Structure formats: structure tokens, C-alpha cells
Amino acid sequence: PKLGGSISVASMLRASSSPVPFEDRSGILDSLIAWAHQDHGFSVQVIGGAGGTGKTRLGVELCSRLSAKPDGGAPGWNTGFLQNDASEESIEGLACESVPRLVIVYYAESRREQVAALLRACMSSDSTAPIRIVLLVRQPRSYIARDRTAAAWVNAIRPDNDEAVDQLLDEAE
């Protein structure tokens, strides 16, 4: 069914459709923008929440804000969501770009090895341009079952036997 004859109701539910303006009620978008502009080369944020809480919409809005060209300023950031089928070669290429980058990974808990490859590539990159990674995690089983700490969100995306990535995730905000 179409709403008003122009947009389908189903398409309005997509995070990228933005049928209503984004409202940063909790200030998390402003915090993420400030984090992106901090003076360090590489940093990771983990954002967790149950399905439907707005994680993807937040990611879309963050991409939009960072990629916008400031008035009279330099081009904005290279932003986007990491594709499920992104190869290690494309991930390594992304890590080496010479422009500021924001990479959003949704369903990060189901893409642990790909997340590990992305983090390893960014850690070893010689690029001096900032790179920010936002890992979106749906409510992990361990959180539902027993572990109701912030660590449950990070533990849901830890790869097997990768000490360097483990240490980086320990430092993630």
C-alpha cells in the first residue's frame, strides 16, 4: 500500500528513507560527530541495542552529516556501510585511502571475521587520514541470557584467536 500515493509504507520503514527528520534526543549523534573529529588516526565505537531501536538510522544520519561538504570547506568524509560481501582486498584498499573515512558495520555480531579483517587492515594502515569504525550490534544472546553488562555487546563481535583485535575492542568506546 502507498501512503498518499507517493511512497509505500514498507519503504518508509527503511533506515535510509528518512520520512521524518532525525531527532538527536539523547545527544548520541552529536557525540559521534565530536568523536569523529577527535585528533587521532583510528578509533572504534560499538553501538548495541535491540532490533528496531534506531542503530541503523543513526548510522545513516552520521554518514550523511560527515559526508556533507562544509560551506567553502574541503570535501566531506568518505562514508558508508561495509557490504556483506566486501573482499579483503577492498577492505585493505579502504584502510589505505588518504581521505577521512567512516565505516559502519551493521549486524557486526554475525560478521565477526569480516570485522576482524577490517580492524586489522585499519590498524596496519600507513594512512594519516582519520578512520572511524562504528560497529552496530543487535542484542547478543549472552546479554539476554545472563550478562547484562556493556562488555556483552563487545564480546558478541570478538573473533576467535586474534589478540590484536581483542585488544583494540577492549579500547573501543
C-alpha positions as CSV (number, residue, x, y, z in Angstrom):
1,P,0.0,0.0,0.0
2,K,1.1,3.5,-0.7
3,L,0.8,6.4,1.7
4,G,-0.6,9.5,-0.1
5,G,0.0,7.7,-3.4
6,S,3.7,8.6,-3.5
7,I,5.7,6.4,-1.0
8,S,5.0,2.9,0.1
9,V,4.6,2.2,3.8
10,A,7.3,-0.5,3.6
11,S,9.8,1.9,2.1
12,M,9.2,4.3,4.9
13,L,10.4,1.7,7.4
14,R,13.9,1.6,5.8
15,A,16.6,3.4,7.8
16,S,17.7,5.2,4.7
17,S,14.3,6.6,3.7
18,S,14.2,9.2,6.5
19,P,10.5,10.1,6.1
20,V,10.8,12.3,9.2
21,P,13.7,14.4,10.2
22,F,16.2,12.7,12.5
23,E,16.0,14.0,16.1
24,D,19.0,13.5,18.3
25,R,17.1,13.3,21.6
26,S,19.9,11.6,23.6
27,G,22.7,13.6,22.0
28,I,24.4,10.4,20.7
29,L,24.7,11.8,17.1
30,D,26.4,14.9,18.4
31,S,28.8,12.7,20.5
32,L,29.6,10.6,17.5
33,I,30.3,13.7,15.3
34,A,32.6,15.0,18.1
35,W,34.3,11.6,18.3
36,A,34.9,11.5,14.5
37,H,36.6,14.9,14.7
38,Q,39.0,14.0,17.5
39,D,42.7,14.2,16.8
40,H,43.6,10.6,16.4
41,G,44.0,8.4,13.4
42,F,41.9,5.3,14.1
43,S,39.1,4.7,16.5
44,V,36.2,2.3,17.1
45,Q,32.8,2.7,18.6
46,V,30.4,-0.2,19.4
47,I,26.7,0.7,19.4
48,G,24.4,-2.0,20.7
49,G,20.6,-2.3,21.0
50,A,17.7,-4.5,20.3
51,G,16.3,-4.6,16.7
52,G,14.3,-1.5,15.8
53,T,15.9,0.9,18.3
54,G,17.4,3.1,15.6
55,K,21.0,1.9,15.3
56,T,21.0,1.8,11.5
57,R,19.1,5.1,11.2
58,L,21.7,6.7,13.5
59,G,24.5,5.3,11.2
60,V,22.7,6.7,8.1
61,E,22.5,10.1,9.7
62,L,26.1,10.0,10.9
63,C,27.2,9.2,7.3
64,S,25.1,12.0,5.9
65,R,26.4,14.6,8.3
66,L,30.1,13.6,7.9
67,S,30.0,13.3,4.1
68,A,28.4,16.8,3.7
69,K,30.8,19.3,2.3
70,P,31.1,22.2,4.7
71,D,30.4,25.7,3.2
72,G,33.5,26.7,1.4
73,G,35.5,23.9,3.0
74,A,37.2,20.7,1.9
75,P,35.1,17.8,0.7
76,G,33.5,15.8,3.5
77,W,34.3,12.3,4.6
78,N,34.1,9.1,2.6
79,T,31.3,7.3,4.5
80,G,29.2,4.3,4.2
81,F,28.1,0.8,5.3
82,L,30.5,-2.1,4.7
83,Q,29.0,-4.5,2.3
84,N,28.4,-8.1,3.5
85,D,30.4,-9.4,0.5
86,A,33.3,-6.9,0.7
87,S,36.6,-8.7,-0.1
88,E,39.7,-8.4,2.0
89,E,41.3,-6.6,-0.9
90,S,38.6,-3.9,-0.9
91,I,38.8,-3.6,2.8
92,E,42.6,-3.1,2.6
93,G,42.1,-0.5,-0.1
94,L,39.6,1.3,2.1
95,A,42.1,1.3,5.0
96,C,44.8,2.9,2.8
97,E,42.7,5.8,1.4
98,S,44.1,9.3,2.0
99,V,40.8,10.9,3.0
100,P,38.9,10.8,6.3
101,R,36.7,7.6,6.4
102,L,33.7,6.4,8.4
103,V,32.8,2.8,8.0
104,I,29.5,1.5,9.6
105,V,29.1,-2.3,10.0
106,Y,25.6,-3.5,10.8
107,Y,24.9,-6.9,12.2
108,A,28.6,-6.9,13.3
109,E,28.0,-9.8,15.6
110,S,27.2,-12.0,12.6
111,R,30.2,-10.8,10.6
112,R,33.0,-11.3,13.2
113,E,35.7,-12.4,10.8
114,Q,35.0,-9.6,8.3
115,V,35.0,-7.1,11.2
116,A,38.4,-8.6,12.4
117,A,39.8,-8.2,8.8
118,L,38.6,-4.6,8.7
119,L,40.1,-3.8,12.1
120,R,43.4,-5.5,11.2
121,A,43.6,-3.6,7.9
122,C,43.0,-0.2,9.7
123,M,45.5,-1.0,12.5
124,S,48.2,-1.7,9.9
125,S,47.4,1.1,7.5
126,D,50.0,3.8,6.9
127,S,47.3,6.4,6.0
128,T,47.4,9.5,8.1
129,A,43.8,10.4,7.4
130,P,41.3,9.6,10.2
131,I,39.3,6.4,10.0
132,R,36.4,5.7,12.3
133,I,34.6,2.4,12.6
134,V,31.1,2.1,14.0
135,L,30.1,-1.5,14.8
136,L,26.3,-1.9,15.2
137,V,25.4,-4.9,17.3
138,R,21.9,-6.3,17.9
139,Q,21.1,-7.6,21.3
140,P,23.5,-10.5,21.9
141,R,22.3,-13.8,23.3
142,S,24.6,-13.6,26.2
143,Y,23.1,-10.2,27.2
144,I,19.6,-11.6,27.0
145,A,20.5,-14.8,28.9
146,R,22.8,-13.6,31.7
147,D,25.4,-11.0,31.0
148,R,23.8,-7.6,31.2
149,T,27.0,-5.6,31.1
150,A,28.4,-3.3,28.4
151,A,31.0,-6.0,27.7
152,A,28.3,-8.3,26.4
153,W,28.0,-6.1,23.3
154,V,31.7,-6.1,22.6
155,N,32.1,-9.8,23.4
156,A,29.4,-10.6,20.7
157,I,31.8,-9.4,18.0
158,R,35.1,-10.8,19.2
159,P,36.8,-13.0,16.6
160,D,38.4,-16.3,17.6
161,N,42.1,-16.3,18.5
162,D,43.0,-12.7,17.4
163,E,44.8,-11.0,20.3
164,A,45.4,-7.7,18.4
165,V,41.7,-7.3,17.5
166,D,40.8,-8.3,21.1
167,Q,43.0,-5.5,22.5
168,L,41.5,-3.0,20.1
169,L,38.0,-4.0,21.0
170,D,38.9,-3.6,24.7
171,E,39.7,0.0,24.0
172,A,36.6,0.7,21.9
173,E,34.1,3.2,23.2
